[in-house]
Amino acid sequence: MVRLRIQYEKVDSIRFCSHRDIMRGFRRTFAASQIPVCFSQGFNPHPRLSFGPSLRTGWEGDEEYMDVQLSEPVNDFGARCNPSLPGGLRIKRTVEVSDGVPKLTADVSAARYELRIHKSSLAAGKNSRWDSFLRESTSDDAPMSELMRSAIEQLDVWQVGTSDGGHPVSLIELDVYEQDGEIRIDYLSSMRGGKSIFPEDLLEPYVGDPNDLETPVRTKRKALYVKRGGDLCSPINKGVVQTAL
């Protein structure tokens, strides 16, 4: 039996499909591509698949992950599956995983996000919360990206408690810049049990619900990381998939 880790992307219009839909899509693709997936035992057997932290419907993902148990190795896995996947969903890399490596849901400890906000959505008179922040700002003549960075840095979101009352998640890195008529916020957050610093944690106090803007904020999860020896590494890194904790 072979445990295979798959790195895939979910971009463009497929982002509007739910995580459950994506799971069904992969199952059907594996069946259509005659991939030798192992099934659970019992009255109602299921393919032995294990996904990383789920993406919200409407979000894109550059480097998402799943593990699948195969009854035998498949050398051309991506080439066999990608023609059957819908547009925007594509397998990028695969690698075998050693016994003892933790499951993705328990192992992923950080995520990098990119938020894209149309500057037109923050124009004068279009967003009362942003207008209020500008009135109180002492540097309202600064570039909008600098104002947004200042706003986020004033928030008490550098540590947010998890829903189960466990250890908080933290904002590790933050970069804000302007490009192509947009404010782009690139940030790295720690992650625990699928919980991280989410876009509304950064934006809600100053612009309201990110989805209620004139042009909704576009969110992309650019990468997921696991921690090994104090360093953040890709879940598909050779030292991660071949070394048990």
N, C-alpha and C positions, 0 to 999 in steps of 0.2 A: 504494500500500500504506500502511496506517495502523497505527501502533503505539499500542495503547490500554492505559492503566494502570487497573487495577480495584482499588478498595478494597472489601473484603468482611468480614463478620463470621462467626465460627464459635462458636456459643454453645449452651448447654443440652445436650441429649442427643447432638447431632451431634458433640460433643467426643470421644466414644468411637470415632469413625471415624478411621482412620489418614490420614496425608498422602496416601498412594497412592490411598485411596478417594476423598478429596476431589478429587484430580486427575481421576480417572475420572468423578466426578459432574459436574464442570464441562464436561468434554468431551462427555458425553451431553446436558447441558443446551444447550450451544451447537449441537449437531446438531439437537435437538428444536426449538429456537427459530429454526432456519434462519439462524444468524449466519454471515456469510461469512468464516470463519477460514481463513487461509493454511496450507498444509501443506508440510512439507519435501519435498525431492526424493529420488529413489532407489527401491529395490525395496519398502521398507516405510515409506511416508510417515506422518509424525506431525503433528498440529496444532502450530502454532508458538506454544507457551505457555511462559512463564518465570515461575516462582513465587519469592516472597521466601523468607527463612529458614523452614524448616518448623516447624510446631507439633508437640510431642509428643502422642501419643494420650492423651486425657484432659484436655488443656489447652483453655481457651477463648481466643479472640482477638477483640478489639473492632475492631482496624484491621489486617487482613492485606492483602497485596498480591500481585498477579500482573500480568504484561504479556501481551498477546495481539496477534498480527499479523492484521490484517483486510485483505481485498482492496479494501474500500471502507468509508467511514464509516457508522456506525449511530447515529442520534441517540437512539433510545429503548432503548438497550442493556439497562439494568437492568430496565425495565418489561417487556421481552420475555423476559428470562431468569428473573427471580425467581419467577414462578408455577411454573416447572418444577424449581426447586431444593427440596431437602428442608428441613423445618423446622429452624431454627437456623443455616442457611446463607443469607446474603442479601447481594446486591451493594448497596453503599451509595453509592458515587460512581465516576465514570469520567472520565478526561481523556486527551486525546491527548498523546503523548510525542514530542519532537523527536529527530531523528537525532543520534547522538553522546552521548546521555545514557546513563550506565553501566547495566548490568544490575542488577537489584535485589540479587542475591546478593552482588555485589561492592560495592554502594553503601551498603547498610544498615550503620550504624555504632553504633547504640544501640537499646536496647529497654527499655520500662517494664513492670514486672510487678506484679501484686497477688496476694498469698498470703492465704488465709483459713484460720485454724486454730481449730477448736472448742476453747474453753477447757476443756470437759469432758475432752478428750483429754490435757490436761496436769494433771488433778486428782491429788492426792496418791495415790501408789501405783499409778498407771496408766502412768507412764512413768519408768523407772528413771534414764535419763540426765537428764531434767529435774529429778527429785527430787534427784539428786546435785548438780546445779548450784545448786539452792535451798539445800542444806545448806552449800555453800561460799560462798554469797553473803552479803555483809555488810549487805544491805538487802532481806531476804526479805519484809519487810512492805510493800514498794513495789507499786504496781499491776503486774499481770502484763505489761502492754504495756511498761512501763519496764524490767522485768527482761529481757524478750526483746530490747529495744533494746540494753541493756547487754551481753547475751550476744553478739549479732551484732557489736557494735563491738569486742569483745575478740578476734574471730577474725582470722586472717591471710588474709582474702578480699578485701581492698580491691584486690588485684591477683592474678589467677589466670592462669597460663600457658596458652596454647592447646595443643591436642593435637598440633599439628605443630611445636611448639617456637618459634613465632613470637612476635610482640609480645603481652604480656599484655593481658587485658581487666580493666576496673576497675569498682568500685562507685562511682557518681557521686553518687547521692542516696539517702537512706534515711528513711522515715517509718514509725513503728509506733504503732498506736492500737487501741482496743477499740470494737467496735460489734456490737450484736445477739448478744451471747454469744460473739463471736469475737475473736481477735487478728488484726488485719489488718496486713500488711507490704507497703508500697508502696515499690518501689525502682527506680532507673534504673541500668542497667548499660551500659557500652560493649559493642560487639559486633564480632567479627571472624570472617569466614568461617562465620557461624552460631553461633559460640561466644560465650557471655556468662556472667555470674554466674547460675547456676541455683539453684532452691530448695534442693537438697541441699547446695550449697556454704554456704548460710546456716544451715541447720537440722540437718544430720546430726550435728554434734558435740554438740548439746544435746538433740535429741529422736529421733535415729536417722533411718531412712528415712522421709521425709514420707508415703509411701504405706502405711506399716505402722501408722500411728496408728489408734486406735479409729475415728475419723472421718478419713479421708485428707485431707490438705491439698488445697484446691481452688486451682488456679493459673490465672490469666488473664493473657495478654499484652495489655496495654492499648493499646500503641502501638509503632510502629517509627519510627526516625528516620534521616535521612541528614545528612551534614555539608556545609555550604556556608559558606565564609568564616569558619570557626570556630564557626558556630552550628548547632544541631541543628534540622532542619526535617522536616516531614512529606514522605514520598516523593511525595505527590500535590500538594504546594505548586506554585503556578504558576512560581515562580522555579527550582524543581528540574526540572520536566519540560520546560521551554522553554529551558534553558541548559545547554549541554554544558560539561564540565570542561575 
